[in-house]
Every structure is written in structure tokens, then in C-alpha cells.
């Protein structure tokens, strides 16, 4: 196995690990304002009437508007669903184990490729 393939495999496992750490969890509430003010999440995803899904970074409530850090402003009465991004510990553990075993496998395959008689 070449050095570039090993790097590609390691980068793949790293990307899977980073995406596996977080998951979107729906919030069943009639008051998105209360949830955002109480939990102060880093990211939210809302389903807005007429616009579809919109992701907001560092959301805050300003009057009757939900405002994101990037300047997006949405009327609260148009929000149909709210999801909050949370850390998924179980997915993170499994992704970490996948990276660990992927690195071990890459080392074993690299050793076998360089010395086929030793495997």
C-alpha cells in the first residue's frame, strides 16, 4: 500500500469521525423561542413555511424574529419544526474505534506490502 493510499484512508476515517460526532435532534415544543433562550445552542435547523430547511449559527431571538450569526432573520410564527445539533457520544465512540482499527489495519497492510514473506 502506497503512502498516498494510507493518507487517503486516514483522511476518510477522520472525516467520518468529525461528521459522526454531532446529530440533529428534533425539539417537540410549541415555543421555539423558549428552547433557544433556555439552551442557547450553537446551531439550529428550522423548517420554515415557504422556505424549507434553514440552518442558523448562534441563533438568538430579537422580538418576533429568529436571527442567526450570518444575518439571516426568520419570523418565529413561520417556524414549523426546530432541530438542535447535539454531540452524540455513542457515535463519537464508534467513530474513534473505527479510526483506531483503521490505523492498525493500515499499518498491518503497509508492513505486509513491504515484506510479503513476513505476513
KOLLOKE-828208 format. One record per atom (N, C-alpha, C): atom name; x negated, y, z. Coordinates in steps of 0.02 Angstrom, whole numbers, plus 32768, in hexadecimal, padded with zeros to 4 digits. Each point is the difference from the previous one (the first is absolute). Layout:
<atoms>
CA X Y Z
...
</atoms>
This chain:
<atoms>
N 7FD6 7FC5 8000
CA 802A 803B 8000
C 7FD3 803E 8000
N 800E 802D 7FD3
CA 7FD6 803B 7FFA
C 800F 8031 8038
N 7FD3 802E 8008
CA 8007 8032 8034
C 803E 802B 7FF4
N 8010 800E 7FC0
CA 803A 8029 7FF0
C 8041 7FDD 8011
N 8002 7FBE 7FF5
CA 803D 7FDB 8011
C 800B 7FFF 804B
N 7FCA 7FF8 8026
CA 8006 8000 8049
C 801B 8044 8017
N 7FE6 8036 7FE4
CA 8017 8043 8012
C 804A 8008 7FED
N 8013 7FE7 7FC6
CA 8046 8006 7FEB
C 802E 7FDB 8030
N 7FEC 7FC4 8014
CA 8029 7FD9 802F
C 8005 8024 8043
N 7FC9 801B 8018
CA 8001 8024 803F
C 802B 803E 7FFC
N 7FFD 8024 7FC9
CA 802A 803B 7FF7
C 804A 7FED 7FFD
N 800F 7FC8 7FE0
CA 8045 7FE9 7FFE
C 8019 7FF1 8047
N 7FD9 7FDD 8027
CA 8015 7FF1 8045
C 8006 8040 8029
N 7FD5 8031 7FF5
CA 8005 803F 8024
C 8040 8024 7FEE
N 8012 8002 7FBF
CA 803D 8021 7FEC
C 803E 7FDD 801C
N 7FFF 7FBE 8000
CA 8038 7FDA 801D
C 8006 800E 804B
N 7FC7 8007 8021
CA 8001 800E 8048
C 801D 8045 800D
N 7FED 8031 7FDA
CA 8018 8044 800B
C 804B 8006 7FF4
N 8019 7FDE 7FCD
CA 8047 8004 7FF2
C 8029 7FD4 802F
N 7FE3 7FCF 801D
CA 8025 7FD3 802C
C 800A 801D 8045
N 7FDB 8032 8013
CA 8004 8019 8044
C 8041 8025 800E
N 801D 801E 7FCF
CA 803C 8029 800A
C 803C 7FE3 7FDC
N 803A 800A 801D
CA 803E 7FE9 7FE1
C 8036 8034 800D
N 8030 8003 7FD2
CA 8038 802E 8008
C 8037 7FDE 8027
N 8019 8022 8034
CA 8035 7FE4 8029
C 803B 8030 7FFF
N 8039 7FE5 7FEB
CA 803D 8028 7FFD
C 8018 8015 8045
N 801A 803C 8004
CA 801A 801A 803F
C 804B 8006 7FF9
N 8024 7FDB 8029
CA 8049 8002 7FFE
C 801A 8036 802F
N 800A 803B 7FE7
CA 8018 8036 802A
C 802A 802F 7FD6
N 802B 8025 8021
CA 8027 8033 7FDD
C 7FDE 8043 8005
N 7FC9 8005 8026
CA 7FDE 803F 8009
C 7FB6 7FFA 7FEE
N 7FEE 800A 7FC0
CA 7FB9 7FFF 7FED
C 7FD8 8036 8024
N 8020 8037 8010
CA 7FDD 8036 8024
C 7FE8 7FE8 8044
N 802C 7FDC 8024
CA 7FED 7FE7 8042
C 7FC6 7FD0 7FFE
N 7FFF 7FD4 7FCE
CA 7FCA 7FCF 7FF9
C 7FBF 8023 7FF1
N 8000 802F 7FD3
CA 7FC2 8022 7FED
C 7FE6 802B 8039
N 802B 8023 8024
CA 7FE9 8028 8038
C 7FE8 7FD5 803A
N 801F 7FC6 800B
CA 7FED 7FD6 8038
C 7FC0 7FDA 7FF3
N 7FF8 7FE4 7FC3
CA 7FC6 7FD5 7FF3
C 7FC7 8024 7FDE
N 800D 8037 7FDE
CA 7FCE 8027 7FDA
C 7FD3 7FD3 7FD6
N 801D 7FDB 7FD0
CA 7FD9 7FD2 7FD7
C 7FD2 8025 7FCF
N 7FCB 7FDE 7FEA
CA 7FD2 801C 7FCF
C 801F 8001 7FBA
N 8026 7FCC 7FF0
CA 801F 7FFA 7FBF
C 8047 7FE6 8008
N 802E 801A 7FD7
CA 8043 7FE4 7FFC
C 8012 7FF9 7FB7
N 802D 7FD1 7FF4
CA 801C 7FF8 7FBD
C 804B 8007 8007
N 801C 802D 7FD9
CA 8048 800C 8004
C 8020 7FF2 7FBC
N 803D 7FE8 8002
CA 8028 7FF9 7FC4
C 8030 803C 8000
N 7FF9 8029 7FCC
CA 8025 803E 7FFC
C 8034 7FFB 7FC9
N 803B 8018 800E
CA 8036 8000 7FCF
C 7FEA 8029 7FC3
N 8001 7FE0 7FC6
CA 7FEF 8022 7FC1
C 7FB7 8001 7FEF
N 7FD3 7FED 802E
CA 7FB8 8002 7FF2
C 7FDE 7FBC 8007
N 801E 7FD1 8023
CA 7FE0 7FBF 800B
C 7FD3 8002 803C
N 7FCA 7FD8 7FFE
CA 7FD1 7FFC 8039
C 7FCD 8038 7FFD
N 7FF3 801E 8039
CA 7FCE 8034 8006
C 7FD7 7FF2 803E
N 7FBD 8002 7FF9
CA 7FD3 7FF7 803A
C 7FE8 8044 8017
N 8000 800A 8042
CA 7FEA 803E 801D
C 7FCA 7FF4 8033
N 7FCA 8026 7FFB
CA 7FCA 7FFC 8030
C 800B 8034 8037
N 7FF5 7FEE 803E
CA 8008 802C 803A
C 8042 8025 7FFE
N 8038 7FDC 8000
CA 8041 8022 7FF9
C 8012 8027 803F
N 8024 8035 7FF6
CA 801B 8027 8038
C 8045 8019 7FEC
N 8024 8017 8031
CA 8044 8018 7FF4
C 7FFF 804C 8009
N 8019 8023 7FCD
CA 8005 8049 8003
C 8048 8013 7FF0
N 8026 800B 8035
CA 8047 800E 7FF7
C 8025 7FC2 7FE9
N 801D 8003 7FC5
CA 8023 7FC6 7FE4
C 7FD8 7FE2 7FC6
N 7FBF 800C 7FFE
CA 7FD4 7FE6 7FCC
C 7FCB 7FD2 801D
N 7FF2 7FCA 7FDC
CA 7FC8 7FD4 8011
C 7FC6 8016 7FD4
N 7FC9 8014 801F
CA 7FC8 801E 7FDC
C 7FC3 7FD3 8008
N 7FDD 7FF3 7FC8
CA 7FC3 7FDA 8000
C 7FC4 802E 7FFC
N 7FC4 7FE5 800F
CA 7FC2 8027 8000
C 7FEF 8019 7FBA
N 8018 7FDD 7FCC
CA 7FF1 8014 7FBC
C 8031 8033 7FE4
N 802B 801D 802B
CA 802D 8034 7FEA
C 8044 7FE9 7FE8
N 800C 7FBE 8002
CA 8041 7FE6 7FEB
C 8032 800D 8037
N 803A 801A 7FEC
CA 8035 800F 802F
C 8040 7FDF 7FE9
N 8021 7FDB 802D
CA 803D 7FDB 7FEF
C 8037 8011 8031
N 803D 800B 7FE9
CA 8037 800A 802E
C 800F 7FC1 8028
N 8008 8006 8041
CA 800C 7FC7 802B
C 8041 7FDD 7FEF
N 8033 8025 7FEB
CA 8040 7FE0 7FF1
C 7FFE 7FD4 7FC2
N 7FCC 8008 7FD5
CA 7FF9 7FD6 7FC5
C 7FD9 7FC0 800C
N 7FE6 7FF6 803C
CA 7FD8 7FC4 8010
C 802F 7FC5 800B
N 7FF7 7FCC 7FD8
CA 802A 7FC4 8005
C 7FDF 7FCA 802B
N 7FBD 7FFB 7FFF
CA 7FDC 7FCE 8027
C 7FBC 801C 8013
N 7FE6 7FE8 8037
CA 7FC0 8017 801A
C 7FD5 7FC3 8013
N 7FC1 8000 7FE9
CA 7FD1 7FCC 8012
C 7FC1 8020 801C
N 7FE4 7FE2 8034
CA 7FC4 801A 8020
C 7FC7 7FCE 7FF4
N 7FC4 801A 7FF0
CA 7FC6 7FD4 7FF6
C 7FDF 7FF2 8043
N 7FFC 7FBF 8010
CA 7FE2 7FEB 8040
C 7FCA 7FCC 7FF3
N 7FD3 7FFC 8030
CA 7FCB 7FCE 7FFD
C 801D 7FBB 800D
N 7FEF 7FD0 7FD4
CA 8015 7FBB 8008
C 7FC5 7FD8 801A
N 8001 7FF0 8040
CA 7FC8 7FDD 8020
C 7FF6 7FBB 7FE2
N 8036 7FDC 7FF5
CA 7FFB 7FBB 7FE7
C 7FE1 8000 7FBA
N 8018 802D 7FD4
CA 7FE3 8003 7FBD
C 7FB6 8014 8003
N 7FEF 802D 802D
CA 7FBA 8015 8007
C 7FD3 7FC7 8016
N 8019 7FD8 802F
CA 7FD8 7FC7 8018
C 7FF5 7FCE 7FC7
N 8036 7FF0 7FDB
CA 7FF9 7FD0 7FC9
C 7FD4 801D 7FC8
N 8004 8040 7FF3
CA 7FD4 801E 7FCE
C 7FB7 7FFE 8017
N 7FF4 800C 8040
CA 7FBC 7FFC 801B
C 7FE4 7FBA 7FFB
N 802A 7FCE 800F
CA 7FEB 7FBB 7FF9
C 7FF2 7FEE 7FB7
N 8029 801A 7FD4
CA 7FF5 7FF5 7FB8
C 7FBE 801D 7FE9
N 7FF0 803C 8018
CA 7FBF 801F 7FED
C 7FC7 7FD6 801C
N 8006 7FEB 803F
CA 7FCB 7FD9 801F
C 7FF3 7FC0 7FD9
N 8035 7FDA 7FF2
CA 7FF8 7FC1 7FDC
C 7FEC 800C 7FB7
N 8014 8037 7FE3
CA 7FEB 8011 7FBC
C 7FB5 800D 7FFD
N 7FE6 8023 8032
CA 7FB8 800E 8003
C 7FD9 7FBF 800A
N 8018 7FD5 802C
CA 7FDF 7FC0 800B
C 8000 7FD6 7FC1
N 8039 7FFF 7FDD
CA 8004 7FDB 7FC1
C 7FD1 801D 7FCC
N 7FFD 8042 7FFB
CA 7FD3 8020 7FCF
C 7FB7 7FEF 8010
N 7FEE 7FFF 803F
CA 7FBB 7FEF 8013
C 7FF1 7FB7 7FEE
N 802E 7FD4 800E
CA 7FF6 7FB8 7FF0
C 7FFB 7FF7 7FB5
N 802D 801F 7FD9
CA 7FFD 7FFA 7FB8
C 7FC0 801F 7FE3
N 7FEA 8036 801D
CA 7FC1 801F 7FE9
C 7FC5 7FD3 800E
N 7FFF 7FE0 803B
CA 7FCA 7FD2 8011
C 8001 7FC3 7FD3
N 803B 7FE6 7FF1
CA 8005 7FC6 7FD4
C 7FED 8011 7FB8
N 800F 803C 7FEA
CA 7FF0 8014 7FBC
C 7FB4 800A 7FF8
N 7FDF 8017 8034
CA 7FB8 800B 7FFB
C 7FD8 7FBF 8009
N 801B 7FCF 8024
CA 7FDE 7FC0 800A
C 8034 7FC8 7FFC
N 8010 7FE7 7FC4
CA 8034 7FCD 7FF9
C 7FEF 7FBE 8023
N 7FC1 7FF2 800B
CA 7FEE 7FC0 8021
C 800A 8004 804B
N 8005 803B 801C
CA 8009 8006 8048
C 8048 7FF9 8016
N 8030 8001 7FD3
CA 8047 7FFC 8014
C 8019 7FB9 8000
</atoms>
